[in-house]
Amino acid sequence: MRLAGALLVVATFALFIARPDGVIAGSSQNGAAASVQAKLQHIERNADREHPDPTPTEFSDQEINTYFSAGEVKLPAGVQSVTFQEQPGVVTASCRVNFDELKAGQRSANPLLSLFSGIHDVVVVANAKGTGGQGVVEVQSVMLDEVEIPRFVLDLFVEKFLQPKYPDIGIDSHFPLPQKIDAAVVGAQKLSVIQK
């Protein structure tokens, strides 16, 4: 979601659509968060069927944001908050990131990477989709306190600080969809998951 944190947040969103059983931190009493929990349980039960019901399971961005804010998804260290906004094929993640906590003692002599320190507001825009049982999240832009970070600096940051801790994380992430999820479609303020 972060430059570092934002990339991880977008990856966390990818995990949410790809591996809902892997990011659940608890069971919520909040209405919207409880709705997400029930839908995730439906996806798990549906996956156990020989022929899953292909009726889409839909999550509104309000439900997703409530679920995250209720602490139902464990965010990476240093990511203090996150909200998502969905438009067709595009996810925008906004978060507040403590880069010192996120980097946890890692250092670099590269002066370009010194901007990733302290606490900052980060906005990540990524294309996201799931088709044919494969999920794809491709980061298009990252803003750090309203300043866009060049792609090569993002690549350096990911290589130095993120991939040692999270080897599967990158600017672009490709992953198999579990739970017999065939497609994940990002629409206007919603996410639809289709199982086959």
VENRA-V314465 format. One record per helix or strand of 3 or more residues. SS is the DSSP state (helix for helix, strand for strand). FROM is the first residue (numbers start at 0). TO is the last residue. Records with the same first field share a line. If there is no record, write none. Layout:
SS->FROM-TO / FROM-TO
//
This chain:
helix->3-17 / 19-22 / 30-46 / 60-68 / 98-102 / 110-114 / 150-161
strand->56-59 / 78-86 / 89-97 / 118-130 / 133-143 / 171-175 / 180-186 / 189-194
//
